[in-house]
Amino acid sequence: MIERFLTQTAFTSEEDFKQQLHFIIKENFNFAYDVMDAWAEERPDKLALLWTSERGEEVKATFADLKEQTDRTAAYFQSLGIGHGDKVMLILKRHYQWWLSMLALCKIGAVAIPATHMLTAKDIEYRNQRASVKAIICCNDEYVTAQIKAAMDASPTVRTLVAVNSIIEQDKPVAEGFHDWHKEWPLAPAFRRPEHVNTNEDTMLMYFTSGTSGEPKMVAHDFLYALGHLTTGVFWHNLNADSVHLTVADTGWGKAVWGKLYGQWFAGATVFVFDHEKFTAEKIMRAMERYRVTSFCAPPTIYRFMIQENFADYDLSALKYCTTAGEALEPAVYKEFFQLTGIKMMEGFGQTETTMTLGTFPWMEPKPGSMGKPNPQYEIALLKSDGTPCEDGEKGEICVLVGDKKPVGLFKGYYRDEELTLKAWHNGVYHTGDLAWRDEDGYYWFVGRADDVIKSSGYRIGPFEVESALMTHPAVVECAVTGVPDPVRGMVVKATVVLAKDWKDRAGDALVKDLQAHVKHETAPYKYPRVIEFVDELPKTISGKIRRVEIREKDKQGKQAE
């Protein structure tokens, strides 16, 4: 399959990959037709999607099955008046219908807007108004449907609501005012492909960013965005047609299309899904054991909880390859996982606005905690605040040099916000807002978001440097490092820490001093946290990223109240 889209399909070294990665850009490329339906013709009986749930449900879909089912879904959407360019929000948790909907919307040239089931009515109003959403396809969850209905008075563009039950409860009545997917979908007419579906420049997908600071932004991607993920699945995840791949991600945020859709099916792999409500490491690891998962990708948080388990209780012998992204990986977690499994985690970096921009590829030796090296589909530069390039060892902003031609995979811009787009993308450079430094071997090391860097007594301290040091202490499961105002130093380092269960009853001054001494030993002493707070959990976005801005705001309010 990939030979249709790359001039060279196999690479043996970093230099080979850098010099010879070239995309073949097809006119009016459409992932659903040009990849999924092509697989259905070439290998109709190949298992494409292995969907399971904690409720005991299981669906095995071949590429031929997915063609038939996505054609039917496209016809169903057409019967509801959904067509080219219409914005459709998908709030489907991990329901099987998310995959059918994503591909069906692609087939009719509509715009998919995946969203999390944790949105409030206010969140839904904001999205409906900002994006002029026409239809919402959602799970028939009492909370979700209630929030949607509460948002309707302030959502004049929304014309159609569809509710989807779980497979085991498909006869359950849907909420009032919603179409019933399970009753209506089988009755859809025969699908007819529209005469014109899309151009490469049309918008295929929009994501609202997770809002680590400020209101969520609307990130618009064109139809070539799917092609940009070929490198994600084939080369970073290192997948092939024999792979069974699991990415732990809610379908409401961008990591789902990184790991559950585009790149994996370019490789012809089997996408494995475990539909569950509340994450536990035990649930995920039992599913991996039962279904013989060979490839696994998850944010570092998941690995942190996995290594707390007794690995001797699980048979993960089928597991061969592991990757991680979403947040920076602490070297301590890498080392512990390697000791338990013999597998070297391969880190990657990217944003909602991009595909993978930095990565550790199969022909590279990973450096624990490093994001790897630039993906050659992007021209990456590390720039100082004045726009000049950084030398090795200097901290700077990760930037994409765009020039006259937008790279495959880079977003179109922030929808309906030219000012915000120009702030991030100007003079031929897209500014990620993420800081890193590059070592003498060309590996990039995460420092933090530009607005997360702490300036204390003339030093610039990246939160990740301190977090990595703290994570090597056995008491620490998770932590977030922020700056708090100080009359002498300007700012001092604060660590908000979640303790391991065996350490919770030891929280106190003695442990604070122990952790401070530990950080001084592990990294430069000036970086140690002068303030440490123990908490049961860290504030996170709906996509699972730590909200340091919330910690800072809470500290600021507490200071003002004194």
N, C-alpha and C positions, 0 to 999 in steps of 0.2 A: 504493500500500500504506500509506504513512505517514499518509494522511488518516484511516485507521481508528483511529489511535492518538494523533493530535494535533488540537487544535481549529484550529490554523493551521500550515501546512506550509512556508511560505516566509517568509524574513525578510530585510530589506534593511539593517538597521542594528543596532548593539549595543542601542540602546534598545528597538527593536521586538522583538528576541529576548528581552530581559529582561522585558518587559511581557506578551508574548503566548505564551510557551512554556508550554503546558498539556497534560498527558497525558489521554487518555481511557482510563480504567482498566476493562478488561473483567473481568467475574467469571470466576474460574478460568482466567486467561490462561495459555496454553501456547504457547511459541514454535514448537515443532515443528508443531503443528496450525494455529495462528492466523496464522503467517507463512509457514513453509516449504510446508505443504500448500496454503495459499491461493495462493502463487505457482505451485505445480504446476497448480492449476486455471485461474488467469488467464493464465499465460505458460509453458505446459508445455515448450516447446522452447527457452526462454531458458537460455543457458549459466550455470550457478550455480557450479560448481567446476572449475577447471582445475588438475589435480594432476600434477606432474612430479617426476622424481627424477634424481639424478646417475647412476643406473644405466641411464638411457635409457628408463624407463617413462613412460607418459603416460595419464592418464584424463581424459576430458571428460564431465562429468555435468551434465545439465540439471536443472531443478527437478522435472520428471516422473521423471527417473531417481532423484533423491534420495528422492522419496516412495516409490517402489517398493522401493529398497534399504534405507531406514530402517524401513519397515514390516516387511520381512523380518528385519532385525536385531532389531527389537523382539520379533518372534515367536520368534526364536532365543533371545533372552535369557529370554523367558517359559518356553521349553522347558527351560531350565537352572534354573528355579525362582526367577528374579529378578523381583521385583515392587515394588509401591509402597513407598517408604521405605527399600528396601534400599540399602546403601552399596556402590558399585562403584568400585574404583580402576582407573584407566586409565593404563597405562605403555606408550605406543604410539609414542614418538618422533614422527615426522611421517607415520606410516603413514596411508594413505587411510582405514582403518577407524576412526580417531579421530573423524572427522566423522560417520560412520554411528553410532558408539556414543554420542556426545554427544546426537544427535537422538533415537536410539532410547530411551535412558534417560529422556529428557524425555517421550517418548510413553507410557511405562508408569509415570511418576511415581516412578522410582527416583532415587537421589542419585549424581551423578557426582563422582568425586574424581580429577581429573587429577594426575599425578605424573611426575617426571622419570625417565629411564632410568638416571641416575647414582646412584640411591639404593643404599645398602648394605643388607645383611640387617637390621642394627640399625635403620636408618631405616624399613624396611618393617614391622618388628615394631612400632615406635613408632606408626606410622600405623594399622596394623591394630587394635592394642589401643585406641588413643584414639578411633577412629571406629567400632569394631565393624564392620569391613569384612567383607562377605559374599562378594564375588567380585572377582577380579582379571583384567582383560583386558590382556594384555601382548604386546609384540613377541617373536618367537621368537629372541631374542638369547641367546647362551650365558651371558653375564654376567648379564643380567636374570633369566632363568629360574633360574639358580643361586642368586642372592640371594633370590628369592622362596621357593624350596624350603628354603633355610637358615632362613628366617623362620617356616616353618609350625608347628614345634613350639610356638612361643610366640604363635601366632595362632589361638586356638580358634574364633573366629567365622567364619573363612574356610572356605567350603564348596565353592567352584568356582574353578578356574583355567582360563583359555583363552589359548592362544598363537596369534599371528598372524604368518605369514611375509610377507615382501615379495612383491609381485605376481610378480616375476620368479622367485622361489623358492618358489612356493606349494605345490609337491609335496615340499618338504623335510620330513623327519620332525620333529614337534614334541617338546619335552622330555617325559620320562616324567611322568605325573600330570596332564598338561594336555590339555584338549579342543583339537581341531584346527579352528580357525575355517574354513579353506578347504574342509575335507571336510564339515563339519556345516552351515555356513551355508546352502548351496544347498538343503538338505533341510528347512529350517524350514517348519512348517505355515503356512497362511494366517493373517495377523495379524487379530486382533479387538481393537478398541480397548476398553480396560477401561471399565466403566460409570462409574466415578469415577476420574479420573486425579490431580487435584490441586486444591488451593485456592491462592489467591495467596500465602498465608502459609506453605505447605509448603516444606520445604527442597528445592531443585533441584540445588544445586552447593555443594561444599565445597573450599576450598583450604587447604593448609598453607602458611603464610607462609614466605618464603625464609630466615628465621633470620639476619638481619644481626646480631642479638644475642639470646642465649638460645635455648631450644627453639622449634621452629616452633609457631605457634598455628593452631588450626582455625577458619577464617573461613567461616561459614555464610551462604549467600545463598538468598533465596526465589525464586519463579518470576517475580516482577516485575523481578528483576535484569537479565534479558535485555532487557526493555523499556527499562531505564535506559540501555542502550548504543545506543539509537536515535540519541541526540545524538552519540555517539562516531563512528558511521559516516556518518550523513547530514550532519551539520553540521561536526564537527571534521575528519574525513577528506574531507568535501566530495564524497561519492560519489553516483553515479546509476547507472541501469541500463546505461550504456555504459562504466562504469569497469572496469578490470582492476586489482585491488588486491592488493599484497603487503605483509604485515607479517612482519618477521623475528622469529620467536619460537618457542621450543620449546613443544610442546603441554602440557608439564608445569607451566607456570606461567601466572599470570593474564593476561599480555599476549596470550596466544593467543585468548581469548574477546573481548578488546578489538578485535583486528585480523583474526581469521580466521573469525569466526562470526556473532555476533549483529548488530552494527550494520551490517555490510557487506550482509547479506541483507535487512535492513529496506529498504536502498536498492535492492535488486535487482541489486547489482553482481556481477561475477564475482570470486570469491575465487581468487587464484593461490597455489599452494603449490609450493615447490621443496624436495624432500626430500633432505637431504644430511647427511653425518656430521660433517665438520669444516668450520667456516666459513672461507672466504677471500673477500675482496672481489671477486676476479676471478670466482669461481663465481657469486656472486649477480648481479653486473653482466652477465655473459654470459646468464644466465637472463632478466633484465629486458630485455635487448636482443632476444633471440630471440622472446619471447612478448609483446613490446610492452606492457609494464606501464605503466599510466598514473598510478598512485597508489602511493606507497611510504611505509611507516612503519617506523622502526627506532630502537633506543636510540642515544644519541650515540656509543657505542663503535663501532658499525657505520659511522657517517658518518666517524669519525676514520680508520678504515682505508680507506674508499672514496676519501677525498681524497688518499691516498698513491698512488693509481693514476693512470696517464696517461689522462685522460678522452678524449683524441683517439683512443684505440684502441677506443672503444665507441660504439655508436649508441643513445643513450638519448633520441632525439627524441620518442618517444611519452610520455615522463614529463612530467607536467604539475603534480603536486601532491605535496608531501612533508611529513610530520609526524614528530614525535619525542617520546618519553616514556620513562620508566623511570629516568632520572637527569637531572640538570640539564644543559642544553646550554651549552657554553662558547661565548661570542660569536666566538672565533677560528674555530671549526669552522663556525659559521653563515656567517661572511663568506667563508671559502674555498669552501664549497659553492656559495654564491650566485654567486661569481665564475666558477666552473666550469660552472654549469648555468643561471644566471638564475632559479633557483627559490628562493623564500623559505621556509625551513623554519618550520612552524607548531608551536610547542611546546604540550604539554599536561601536566597533572599529575593524578594520582589514586593510589589504593592498591589492594591486594588487597581491602580492606574497602569500596571504593567503585567507582563508575564514574568518568569524568572529572569532576573537581571544578573545575579551572581549565583554561582553554584559550585558544588564539589561533584565532579563527574567521574565516571567509573575508572578512567585512566589516571586519575589524580589520587595521591595519598592525602586523606583528610588530616587537617590539623584541628584538634579538638577546640571548639569555640570559634573557628574561622568560618565565614560564610562561603569561602571558596574564591573563585576567580570569575571575571566577567564572562557572561554568555555572549559569544561572538555575534549573535543577531542584534545586539546593542553595542554602540560605542560608548563605553563607560569612562568617565573621568572623575577624579577626586579633586574637588576645587576648594580653595580657600574663600573666605568671605569677599575678597576683592576680585574673585573670578580667575585667579592664577592657579596653575596646577600645583598640587602638593608633592613634595618629595616623599620617598619611603619613610615611614615613621611619623609623618605629620598627619594630624587630624584634619579632615575636611568633609565636605558634603558630597555624597554619592550623586552624581549627575549623569544624565543621558544626553549625549551630543546628537542632536537631531539633524541639523543641516537642512538640505532642501527636500529630503524624502523621509517621511515618518517611518520608523522601523516597524516591522510586523510585530504586533502585540502591544504596542504603545497606545494608550487611550486617545480618543479624539479631542477630549477636553472636558471641562466640567459643564454639564448640560445647563443651558440658560444662565450661565455665569461667566461672561467673557472677562470680567475684571479678575475673578479668582483664577481663571485659566492663565491669564497673562502674568499674574503674580508668580505662578509656579513655572510657567513655560514661556520664556522670552529670549530673544537674541539667539535662537537656535539651540537653546539648552533647556531641558526639563530638569527642574530641581526637585529631588525626592524629599528633601527635608530631613534625611537620615544622615548621621555622621559616622564616619569610619576612619580607619587608618590602614595603610597597605604595608606589608612587610617586604623584606628584600627578595622574597620568592614570588611576589605578586599576589599573595593571599590577602583578602580583605577581612578586617576585624571590626565588628560593630561597636560603636561607642554609645549611641542613643539618638533620640530625636533631637533636632537642633534646639527645641524649646525645653528639653529635659536636662541639658547640660548645666551643671552646678558650678558657679564661679565663687570660689572661697579663698580669701586671702591671696588673690592674684593667680590661683590655680584654676584650671578648667578641668572639672572632674566628670567623666561620663558615668551615668548610673550603672551601666552594665559591668564596668570594671569592678565596682564594689559588690554588686550582686553576685558576680562570679566568685569572688573571694568568700562571701558569706555562704554560698551554696556548697562549699567544700566542708563546711561544719556539719556534723551528723544531726544537729538539732534542727536544721533549717530545711523545710520542705519547699517553701516559696518565700520570695521577698521582693520588695519594691523600694528603690532608693530615690529619694527626692531631696531637694534643698529647702531649708527653712531659714527665715531671716535671722540674722545675728548682728547686734550693734557693733561688734568689733571686727568680725571677719566678713561681713556683708551677708554671706550665706554659710550655713554649716550642713554637713551631710546627715540626713536622717534615713534610717532603715525601718521599714514596716515589715514585720516578720511573721510568717505562719510557722509554728513549730510542729515537728513530728510528734505523733501521739505519745511516744514514750518520754517526751521532754516537756509536755504542756504543764505539768505540775511543778516544774523547776523554773518557770518564768519569774524573773526578779532581778535585783541588782547584780547578783553574782553571775548570772548568765549573761547579762548585758556586758559586764566587764570581760567575761570570757570571749564573747563574740567580737568585741572591740579589739582585744589582743590578737585574736585569730586573724582578723582582717589586716592588722599591722604586720603580721608575719607573712601573709599571703601576697600582699601588694604593697605599694609605696605607703608608708605610715600616714602621710598627710591625707590620705583618702578615707581613713577610718570613720565610721559613723559616730558622731558625738551624741546623737539622739537615736534611741532604739525603742520602738513600740511593738508590742506583741498583740496580734489580732487573730481571730478565728479564720478569716478569709480576706482576700484582697478585693477591692472594687475592680470590676472588669466590664468591658463593653459586652454587648450582646454577641459578639464574635469571639469572646474569650481573651481579648487583649487587656493587659493591666492598664487601668486608668490612673496614671500618676497625677494627672491634672486634678482628679477628684481628691486625692490625698493632699495635694498642695492647697486646694481651695478649703478643705476642712481645717488644715493647719492655720491658714490665713484667718478664717472666721474665728477659730479658737483664740488666736492672738489678739484679734480685735475685741473679743469679749472680755479679755483680762483687764 
